[in-house]
Amino acid sequence: MNKERPTDNNVTSVANPFKPQGRFRALMTTLIQWSVTVVMVLAFFLFLIWGASYILPEGTSLINLDGADKAGERAGDPVGDIELSPSDVAPGEQVAATLSEVHKTVKHKSAKTISWVDALKGLQLFDQDAVKTASDSHAVVNFDDANKLRLGPDSLVIVRRQAEDSGLQVRRPALVIMEGELRGIMIASETKKSTNVEVIIPGGVARINRTKGSDEKVDYQIKVNPDESTSVVVYRGNAEVEAQNKKVVLGTNQITVVVKGAAPTKPTILPDNVNNLSPADETVTFYRDFPQEITFGWAKTKEGQYRLVIARDASYENVVLDEVITTNKFIHGDLHHGTYFWRVASVTRDGNEGEFSKTHWIEVIQDLDPPRLRVNYPEKIMASARYILNGSVEPGATLTINGMKVDSDEKGRFKVEVMLKKGMNVVVAQAVDRAGNATFVSERVFRDF
């Protein structure tokens, strides 16, 4: 008996994934799944960004962001041995200091922001504003007319609001040094108020004091070393350094070192000053195409290391060389046209510096002009062997006539006798200046037989 075959109307159709219609549906399903996943991931990251902005709102201070290792502690916690109360670190609108000088790459971060921007000369600094310098840069922070601090390369500081006691007529400008080097100068103030500077250092605090009523200049340096210790140096004046509840007092030409978790070291005397510098002050050198080698030298000291600084200005703003070397001379062969100022300090093996020597200056001149030379030749036909020349040459130039050196006076005037041979003679005068430029003058002179 034949069974009836089911018709197409009784068969349920199933999509075959291997057919074109099945592949299209599978692809669409995969795309939808990936789209949903991407949307969920983006939503998650947007939520994280919103949460971060809520947790770290604009205005968070650099101290709070960087933590205890760099800027000390959060408000209310100690920085080294110094207690920072919440009122001390609260941002205020009173100007704490001014950036009076900015050289090359200097950055500024306001206490009200978390981003760094380029710092400009004349910028006003408020409580907890930060300033940092690049490796070849520096800046000068002025607290008032009597007090300024120079930030060396690779330095980072936070300015603190000045505390003032109107009854005692005392101001206490302060800042936190996190990295780098400070060189501070305190001069006689135009006001009657005295100024004491407080610098919070890793592990302690340095207070630079001026004796009341004294007009003596105070000169000091604070440097955070690579091993995170801090050197406090007083070149003139006095300072008090405190760490681990221990205090030491520094006088003129003394240094102490503070290591985190330890008391300040006993003050020691700075290295000897460097003397007998050469080239002599106001030396002038010349070159034509390429700079000449210039040898800088000085007397040896027992430390055996020296810091040589060469700059294009007397205030050492535009430094062209700043190196520590182990010999008492240095040869520089790339000083181009201009005036250069230089000084040297003795350095101990552990990196402590003495006071810099007196500044010397030299002038390097590129001279491309040939020297002036005028020669008065007598008759071109001579009966005598004696031939007398006179004239003038540029002062300082070397004059030769037929290979013989001829002296001239301070105005360059000269007179010389040349012996002629029988027949035709060529009398050549040559002047060479200190840069190597040359001028030639020649004449043919015939001597009768």
FENKA-V892995 format. One record per residue. PHI is phi as a letter, one per 20 degrees, with the letter a starting at -180 (* if undefined). Layout:
phi
PHI
PHI
//
This chain:
phi
*
e
e
f
f
f
e
f
f
e
d
e
e
d
f
e
f
e
e
g
f
f
f
f
f
f
f
f
f
f
f
f
f
f
f
f
f
f
f
f
f
f
f
f
f
f
f
f
f
f
f
f
f
f
f
d
f
f
o
f
f
f
f
f
f
e
n
f
f
d
d
o
c
f
g
n
d
f
d
m
d
d
e
d
e
g
f
f
d
f
g
c
e
f
f
e
a
c
e
e
b
c
c
m
e
c
d
c
c
f
f
e
c
d
d
e
c
f
e
d
g
n
f
e
d
d
g
m
f
d
c
c
d
e
f
d
c
b
b
c
d
d
e
a
f
d
b
b
c
d
e
f
f
l
d
b
c
c
e
d
f
f
e
c
d
f
f
e
l
c
d
c
f
b
b
d
d
d
b
n
b
c
c
d
c
c
d
f
e
f
e
e
f
e
c
c
e
d
d
e
d
g
n
a
b
d
d
e
d
d
f
g
n
e
d
f
f
d
c
b
b
c
c
e
e
g
e
m
f
c
e
d
c
d
e
b
o
b
b
d
d
c
b
l
m
d
c
c
d
d
d
g
m
c
b
c
c
d
d
g
n
c
f
f
f
f
g
c
f
f
f
f
f
e
c
l
e
b
f
f
g
m
f
d
c
c
b
d
d
c
g
e
f
d
e
e
b
a
f
f
c
f
f
n
c
b
d
d
c
c
c
e
b
f
e
l
e
d
e
d
b
b
c
d
c
d
c
e
b
b
d
d
d
c
e
e
g
q
d
c
d
b
b
c
c
e
c
f
f
e
n
f
d
e
f
f
f
f
f
d
c
c
d
d
c
e
c
d
e
f
f
f
b
c
c
e
e
f
g
e
c
c
e
d
f
e
c
d
d
b
r
b
c
g
g
n
e
e
d
c
c
l
n
e
f
c
e
c
e
f
e
n
f
b
b
b
d
d
e
e
e
f
n
e
c
d
d
d
d
c
d
c
e
f
e
n
f
c
c
d
c
c
b
e
c
d
d
f
f
//
